[in-house]
Amino acid sequence: MEFTLKGDYFTGQFTYPEGMSENDVNASDEVIEKVCPANTEQKLWKAGIQYKNTEKVIESAISGFDLWRKMPLEDRVEYLQAFQEAAHKRKDDIGYAIAMETGKPLWEAKTEAGAIVAKVNVTISDSKDRIQKETITNVLPKINGHTLKKPIGPSLVIGPFNFPCHLANGQILAALLTGNSIIFKPSEKTIYSAQLLMECFHEAGFPAGVINFINGTVKTTQDIIKHPSIKGIFFTGSLGVGKKIIETVGSDLTKLVALELGGKNVTILHEDTDIDHALPELVRSCFLTSGQRCTSTSLIAIHRNIQDEFIEKFIEVAKRIIMDHPVDFDEIPFMGPLIDQAALDKYNEFLDMAEKNGAKLLLGPKDFEIPKNGFFAAPSIHLLDEAKKSNPFTQEEVFGPNCCFIPYDTIEEAIEIANISDYGLASSVFTQDIEIYELCLRDIDAGLINLNRSTVGASSRLPFGGVKNSGNYHPAAVSMVDHTVSTVSSLETLDNSSSIDEIKGLK
């Protein structure tokens, strides 16, 4: 095995600090085996799922919260900075693990590892002011008003596989900053990368119970969600799983649920698009991470006046994409494989769906030399005459390296294409006309709308979230901290001049 798993982490220690033995694994409730998605002969790890630990992890988080919420903010900041130092020291290990588990090229995985380190500074500098106590003098005569932010309680962070450390890390840091304890449940496809993240928190010396980690399945997640002591539930992933979380929470109004879900993201290429600038932007937004980003561009509304020129150039660039093993390669790859066989099967089914629903294949598997020993999917490009809401091809998230061009004549038509699906995460418009951009800002239903920039690569200093089926109005990134606290109001009387004689209606 390539990696050593240490089990779950609670009360300040891993259950198997030296690694799980084969007997430990075999005695588990369930066993998950992981291979490198770029080479299925590379065995990475075998995980044993211990359902008996779920209650222990929850109890640990409850204990940790009682301690952590009372700690001064500046002390909590010092712990986050210690974590940053540990993550910086381990960033090469983390990058390698991400590459091997997800299949994303090592250069891209290292970028994610670097983002873990940088996120600490952003969280501290941009989030602290949002949670400070505020005072309004004389909010009433001789009375001052105050608002203060209190942590909501033990919180569950459910991580995705495509950014196994970075996305969960942002949610974890925000919740820790405001005084909440954390249970981190990673994707069962990327357990080792997440474990390295937890080791950094351990090395930073966080008090026992403040940060906890559990490997598991759907049962694990549901059992934690249902527990009455869990107050925050933060999830990044698919629409289907997001709905299941909402169903599990049900009518429990004591829980705050923040969902970051999928997208059917649209880029608009207007007739005045700078083609040379837009080409690399679109290549990145359509095919980076093999299309396994919630912000990947899926539909491209293109003005008829530039349709032929742009598509021809775009196809020629796409043909140059190198696919290979994320670590062991002859040439640096732009793309790695998809995460597993199920993802590859779904992608191939999507290509069949495109053909059945009128999309013409312009570039596909036959145009590439595809590595045979992993879950590799070739980039694909389609052309569709028009967008219809009844067409499933324009509705469903691909989560693979595919994009589809749809021509238009007026910007109003382009905006209709941008709003065609039930998702509303990210969109972008390429134009030199600021009035066109302002129109898109007003009328496109999306949480992120970029100008002359692709749909991928959001800023941590801005809110990140979608509308419609892309989220539930609790955006992450800089806004994440807002969902980890409750707001308390307080009135402070400045003099003690009240008298019982002031009360009317008394004898």
Buried (B, 14 or more C-beta within 10 A) or exposed (E): BBBEBBBBBBBBBBBBEEBBEEEBBEEBBBEBEBBBBBBBEBBBBBBBBBBEBBEBBBBBBBBBBEBBBEBEBEEBBBBBBBBBBBBBEBBEBBBBBBBBBBBBBBEBBBBBBBBBBBBBEBBBEBBBEBBEEEEEEEEEEEBBBBEBBBBBBBBBBBBBBBBBBBBBBBBBBBBBBBBBBBBBBBBBBBBBBBBBBBBBBBBBEBBBBBBBBBBBBEEBBBBBBEBEEBBBBBBBBBBEBBEBBBEBBEEEEEBBBBBBBBBBBBBBBBBEBEEEEBBEBBBBBBBBBBBBBBBBBBBBBBBEBBBEEBBEBBBEEBEEBBBBBBBEBEEEBBBBBBBBEEBBEBBEEBBEBBEEBBBEBBBBBEBBEEBEEBBBBBBBBBBBEEBBEEBEBBBBBBBBBBBBBBBBEEBEBBBBBBBBBBBBBBBBBBBEEEEBBEBBEEBBBBBBBBBBBBBBBBEBEEBBBBBBBBBBEBBBBBBBBBBBBEEEEEEEEEEEEEEEEEEEEEE
